[in-house]
């Protein structure tokens, strides 16, 4: 699966049992160039194969969660700071 460019406020652990996983990590100082947008607090679910769905659960609180950039096919005209 491919997930969106996102930021987790909590610590994670990745455990890959079979196959391979490619991670693309950015340092914290690049945050402003990654075009993160505020979104309402939501719940993320995954539907096989490769379909993520996000439902807003709190329309009073916004968080920085994901970027608007499609990292697999970035639009450098729309997101010039990404270069």
Legacy VTK file of the C-alpha trace (Angstrom):
# vtk DataFile Version 3.0
C-alpha trace
ASCII
DATASET POLYDATA
POINTS 83 float
0.000 0.000 0.000
0.975 3.597 -0.401
-0.012 6.145 2.198
-0.131 9.889 1.895
2.703 12.075 3.069
1.726 12.502 6.710
2.900 13.456 10.186
2.221 11.392 13.294
2.261 13.217 16.634
3.012 9.996 18.458
5.840 7.481 18.344
5.466 4.557 15.958
7.066 1.223 15.322
7.069 -0.401 11.900
7.155 -4.183 11.737
7.432 -5.681 8.258
6.804 -9.452 8.310
7.159 -10.220 4.613
8.119 -8.346 1.477
9.568 -4.883 1.618
8.556 -1.391 2.610
10.040 1.836 1.352
10.012 4.819 3.699
10.690 8.396 2.759
11.554 10.460 5.816
11.991 14.227 6.002
13.738 16.132 8.803
11.561 18.374 10.989
13.126 21.530 9.537
11.550 20.674 6.142
8.013 20.837 7.562
7.154 24.225 6.016
8.215 23.078 2.538
5.944 20.017 2.643
2.670 21.965 2.445
0.910 20.459 5.407
-2.620 21.743 5.905
-4.783 21.892 8.974
-7.610 19.377 8.950
-10.329 18.611 11.430
-9.621 15.719 13.787
-10.727 12.550 12.055
-10.699 8.801 11.978
-8.731 6.970 9.302
-9.723 3.540 8.038
-8.232 1.213 5.449
-10.214 -0.843 2.968
-8.320 -3.517 1.067
-6.806 -3.084 -1.473
-5.131 0.275 -0.968
-8.123 2.462 -0.175
-7.884 4.840 2.765
-10.948 6.708 3.988
-10.984 9.606 6.446
-14.025 10.722 8.385
-14.091 13.967 10.370
-15.067 13.298 13.969
-14.430 16.696 15.538
-15.269 19.862 13.610
-14.010 22.145 16.389
-10.372 21.039 16.585
-7.887 21.114 13.720
-4.556 19.299 13.565
-1.608 19.181 11.180
-1.780 15.667 9.809
-1.164 15.287 6.104
0.334 17.087 3.180
-1.442 18.042 -0.029
1.509 16.731 -2.040
1.286 13.508 -4.009
4.846 12.446 -3.254
4.752 9.791 -6.003
4.005 12.445 -8.611
4.768 15.908 -7.157
3.500 19.010 -8.923
6.431 21.419 -8.599
4.424 24.264 -10.149
1.792 23.969 -7.436
4.356 23.207 -4.685
7.565 25.058 -5.624
9.102 24.871 -2.114
9.268 21.080 -2.424
12.293 21.320 -4.704
LINES 1 84
83 0 1 2 3 4 5 6 7 8 9 10 11 12 13 14 15 16 17 18 19 20 21 22 23 24 25 26 27 28 29 30 31 32 33 34 35 36 37 38 39 40 41 42 43 44 45 46 47 48 49 50 51 52 53 54 55 56 57 58 59 60 61 62 63 64 65 66 67 68 69 70 71 72 73 74 75 76 77 78 79 80 81 82
